[in-house]
């Protein structure tokens, strides 16, 4: 395990005290929490998904509607990475915070289901999920586990067992609205929270990037764990630039063992 500097350790202690004082702490997670699990983020130079592809050409709703083959060709490597990924220490740390009553909910922009795999219970998926697919014709919803194995192995595009139409993963593409129920839950959680822990998000994608402001506007605190700067660093109580898989276990241990 990477040893944290004394300066970072002091910041961890301060952040842990904020957690202990909070009545309704929540977390907001982005792609950066899952990169240690082998899932690429979107904007990192050279490795991010959008450094290799033009987002609107491969991951938009219009591309899926008019050329699902092109979409699935792009989506297959990502799906394979998601299927084989395991939770990393950052996911597990959040689960431990939840189990010990120090975290009310996780709002995530991720579709990889790693929070649930690690055992977290209250997870709000604002950008959809890889767990299910929906028919583009009859709208019947299917468990993705029925199709992902053949899709990731040989590229077989999933089709509805009821009407044979192409199935769409229940992930939010460019040009598509956020799932309404999840979005309403996320806003309510942000408004009711007195502490938001932001992990692995550049806070560049609206409307989710605006959720921390709802916590701040009600007098709440922010802790940011991200390796690049965000627009809210200046408003945060604590900012960590360490890798989430290193920092979060230390934070969780400090919160739980010194409560």
C-alpha positions as CSV (number, residue, x, y, z in Angstrom):
1,X,0.0,0.0,0.0
2,X,1.3,3.5,-0.9
3,X,2.2,5.4,2.2
4,X,0.5,8.8,2.5
5,X,2.6,11.8,3.4
6,X,2.2,13.4,6.8
7,X,0.5,16.4,5.1
8,X,-2.0,14.2,3.4
9,X,-2.6,12.2,6.6
10,X,-3.5,15.5,8.4
11,X,-6.0,16.3,5.7
12,X,-7.4,12.8,6.0
13,X,-8.0,13.4,9.7
14,X,-9.7,16.7,9.0
15,X,-11.9,15.1,6.3
16,X,-12.8,12.2,8.7
17,X,-13.9,14.7,11.4
18,X,-16.3,16.3,8.8
19,X,-17.7,12.8,8.3
20,X,-18.2,12.2,12.0
21,X,-20.0,15.5,12.3
22,X,-22.2,15.0,9.3
23,X,-25.8,13.7,9.7
24,X,-26.4,12.9,6.0
25,X,-23.1,12.3,4.2
26,X,-23.3,11.0,0.6
27,X,-20.8,10.3,-2.2
28,X,-20.8,11.3,-5.8
29,X,-18.6,9.1,-8.0
30,X,-17.3,9.4,-11.6
31,X,-15.2,7.3,-13.9
32,X,-12.0,8.0,-11.9
33,X,-13.1,5.7,-9.1
34,X,-13.2,2.7,-11.5
35,X,-9.9,3.3,-13.5
36,X,-8.0,1.2,-10.9
37,X,-10.3,-1.6,-11.8
38,X,-9.2,-1.4,-15.4
39,X,-12.1,0.6,-16.8
40,X,-10.9,3.6,-18.8
41,X,-12.3,7.1,-18.0
42,X,-13.4,9.5,-20.6
43,X,-11.0,12.5,-20.7
44,X,-7.6,11.4,-19.6
45,X,-5.0,12.2,-22.3
46,X,-4.0,9.2,-24.3
47,X,-6.1,6.7,-22.3
48,X,-9.5,8.3,-22.0
49,X,-12.3,7.0,-24.3
50,X,-12.8,10.4,-25.9
51,X,-9.1,10.7,-26.7
52,X,-9.5,7.8,-29.1
53,X,-13.0,8.3,-30.5
54,X,-15.3,11.2,-31.3
55,X,-18.0,10.8,-28.7
56,X,-20.9,11.9,-30.9
57,X,-20.0,9.5,-33.7
58,X,-19.9,6.4,-31.6
59,X,-21.9,7.0,-28.3
60,X,-24.8,9.1,-29.3
61,X,-28.5,8.1,-29.4
62,X,-28.7,9.0,-33.1
63,X,-25.7,6.7,-33.9
64,X,-27.4,3.8,-32.1
65,X,-30.8,4.4,-33.8
66,X,-29.3,4.6,-37.3
67,X,-26.3,2.4,-37.1
68,X,-26.4,0.1,-34.1
69,X,-23.7,-2.0,-35.6
70,X,-21.3,0.9,-35.4
71,X,-22.3,1.6,-31.8
72,X,-21.9,-2.0,-30.7
73,X,-18.5,-2.3,-32.4
74,X,-17.3,0.6,-30.2
75,X,-19.1,-0.6,-27.1
76,X,-17.8,-4.2,-27.2
77,X,-14.3,-3.6,-25.7
78,X,-15.8,-1.4,-23.0
79,X,-18.5,-4.0,-22.2
80,X,-15.8,-6.6,-22.0
81,X,-13.8,-4.5,-19.5
82,X,-16.9,-3.9,-17.4
83,X,-17.9,-7.5,-17.3
84,X,-14.5,-8.6,-16.1
85,X,-13.9,-5.7,-13.7
86,X,-13.8,-6.2,-10.0
87,X,-14.3,-3.6,-7.2
88,X,-11.1,-1.9,-6.1
89,X,-10.2,-0.6,-2.6
90,X,-12.0,2.7,-3.3
91,X,-15.4,0.9,-3.9
92,X,-14.8,-1.3,-0.9
93,X,-14.1,1.7,1.3
94,X,-17.4,3.3,0.4
95,X,-19.2,0.1,1.1
96,X,-17.6,0.0,4.6
97,X,-18.6,3.6,5.2
98,X,-22.2,2.7,4.3
99,X,-22.2,-0.5,6.4
100,X,-21.1,1.4,9.5
101,X,-23.6,4.2,9.1
102,X,-21.2,6.9,7.8
103,X,-22.6,7.1,4.3
104,X,-26.3,7.4,3.4
105,X,-26.1,7.0,-0.4
106,X,-23.9,6.9,-3.5
107,X,-24.8,8.9,-6.6
108,X,-22.8,7.6,-9.5
109,X,-22.2,8.5,-13.1
110,X,-20.8,5.1,-13.7
111,X,-22.5,2.2,-15.5
112,X,-20.2,-0.5,-14.3
113,X,-22.2,-1.7,-11.3
114,X,-19.0,-2.0,-9.3
115,X,-20.5,-0.2,-6.3
116,X,-23.2,-2.9,-6.1
117,X,-20.6,-5.7,-6.7
118,X,-18.7,-4.4,-3.6
119,X,-21.8,-4.6,-1.5
120,X,-23.1,-1.0,-1.4
121,X,-26.9,-0.9,-1.1
122,X,-28.2,2.6,-1.9
123,X,-26.7,3.4,-5.3
124,X,-28.3,6.0,-7.6
125,X,-27.2,5.5,-11.2
126,X,-27.7,8.8,-12.9
127,X,-26.2,7.7,-16.3
128,X,-27.9,4.3,-16.5
129,X,-26.5,0.8,-15.9
130,X,-25.1,-2.2,-17.7
131,X,-27.3,-4.5,-15.7
132,X,-30.2,-4.4,-18.2
133,X,-31.0,-3.8,-21.9
134,X,-34.3,-2.6,-23.4
135,X,-36.0,-3.4,-26.6
136,X,-36.2,-0.6,-29.1
137,X,-39.6,-1.8,-30.4
138,X,-41.6,-3.5,-27.7
139,X,-39.6,-1.9,-24.8
140,X,-39.3,-5.2,-22.9
141,X,-36.4,-5.0,-20.5
142,X,-33.9,-7.9,-20.3
143,X,-31.2,-8.8,-17.9
144,X,-27.9,-8.1,-19.7
145,X,-26.3,-11.3,-18.3
146,X,-28.4,-13.2,-20.8
147,X,-26.6,-11.6,-23.7
148,X,-23.2,-10.2,-22.5
149,X,-21.3,-13.4,-22.7
150,X,-21.9,-14.0,-26.4
151,X,-21.6,-10.3,-27.2
152,X,-18.2,-9.9,-25.5
153,X,-16.9,-13.2,-26.9
154,X,-18.0,-13.0,-30.6
155,X,-19.7,-9.7,-31.0
156,X,-23.2,-11.0,-31.3
157,X,-25.5,-8.0,-31.2
158,X,-28.3,-8.6,-28.6
159,X,-31.9,-8.9,-30.0
160,X,-35.2,-9.1,-28.1
161,X,-36.5,-12.6,-27.4
162,X,-40.0,-11.3,-27.9
163,X,-39.9,-9.4,-31.1
164,X,-36.3,-9.8,-32.4
165,X,-35.6,-6.1,-32.5
166,X,-32.2,-4.8,-31.5
167,X,-31.7,-4.3,-27.7
168,X,-30.2,-1.1,-26.4
169,X,-28.1,-1.2,-23.2
170,X,-29.8,0.9,-20.5
171,X,-26.9,3.4,-20.4
172,X,-27.4,7.0,-21.2
173,X,-26.0,8.0,-24.6
174,X,-25.3,11.5,-25.8
175,X,-28.6,13.2,-26.8
176,X,-30.5,11.1,-24.3
177,X,-32.3,12.3,-21.2
178,X,-31.2,11.0,-17.8
179,X,-33.4,8.4,-16.2
180,X,-36.1,10.5,-14.4
181,X,-36.5,8.4,-11.2
182,X,-32.7,8.3,-10.6
183,X,-32.3,11.9,-11.3
184,X,-35.0,13.0,-8.9
185,X,-33.5,10.7,-6.2
186,X,-30.0,12.2,-6.9
187,X,-31.3,15.8,-6.5
188,X,-33.1,14.9,-3.3
189,X,-30.1,13.3,-1.8
190,X,-27.9,16.3,-2.7
191,X,-30.3,18.7,-1.3
192,X,-30.7,16.8,2.0
193,X,-26.9,16.2,2.4
194,X,-24.7,18.1,4.7
195,X,-21.5,16.5,3.3
196,X,-20.8,15.3,-0.2
197,X,-17.7,13.2,-1.0
198,X,-16.8,13.6,-4.7
199,X,-14.6,10.9,-6.1
200,X,-13.1,10.5,-9.6
201,X,-15.2,13.1,-11.4
202,X,-14.0,16.1,-13.3
203,X,-17.4,17.7,-12.7
204,X,-17.6,18.7,-16.4
205,X,-20.8,16.8,-17.4
206,X,-24.1,18.5,-16.7
207,X,-26.5,18.2,-15.1
208,X,-24.8,15.9,-12.6
209,X,-21.9,18.3,-12.2
210,X,-24.3,20.8,-10.6
211,X,-25.4,18.5,-7.8
212,X,-22.6,19.6,-5.4
213,X,-24.0,23.1,-5.6
214,X,-27.3,21.9,-4.2
215,X,-25.4,20.6,-1.2
216,X,-23.3,23.8,-0.9
217,X,-26.4,26.0,-1.2
218,X,-27.8,24.4,1.9
219,X,-24.7,24.9,4.0
220,X,-23.1,21.5,3.4
221,X,-19.5,20.6,3.0
222,X,-17.5,19.2,0.1
223,X,-14.6,16.7,0.1
224,X,-13.1,16.2,-3.4
225,X,-10.8,13.2,-4.4
226,X,-9.8,13.7,-8.0
227,X,-6.4,13.7,-9.8
228,X,-7.3,16.8,-11.9
229,X,-8.7,20.1,-10.9
230,X,-12.5,20.8,-10.8
231,X,-14.5,24.0,-10.8
232,X,-15.4,23.4,-7.2
233,X,-12.0,22.9,-5.7
234,X,-12.1,26.5,-4.5
235,X,-15.4,25.8,-2.6
236,X,-14.3,22.4,-1.1
237,X,-13.3,22.0,2.5
238,X,-10.7,19.4,1.5
239,X,-9.2,18.5,-1.9
240,X,-7.2,15.3,-2.4
241,X,-5.3,14.7,-5.7
242,X,-4.2,11.1,-4.7
243,X,-5.5,8.0,-6.4
244,X,-8.9,7.1,-5.0
245,X,-7.9,3.4,-4.4
246,X,-5.1,4.6,-2.1
247,X,-6.8,7.6,-0.4
248,X,-10.3,6.2,0.3
249,X,-9.3,3.2,2.4
250,X,-7.2,5.5,4.6
251,X,-10.2,7.9,5.0
252,X,-12.7,5.1,5.7
253,X,-10.3,3.7,8.3
254,X,-9.9,7.0,10.0
255,X,-13.7,7.6,10.0
256,X,-14.7,4.2,11.3
257,X,-11.9,3.4,13.8
258,X,-11.8,6.9,15.4
259,X,-15.6,7.5,15.7
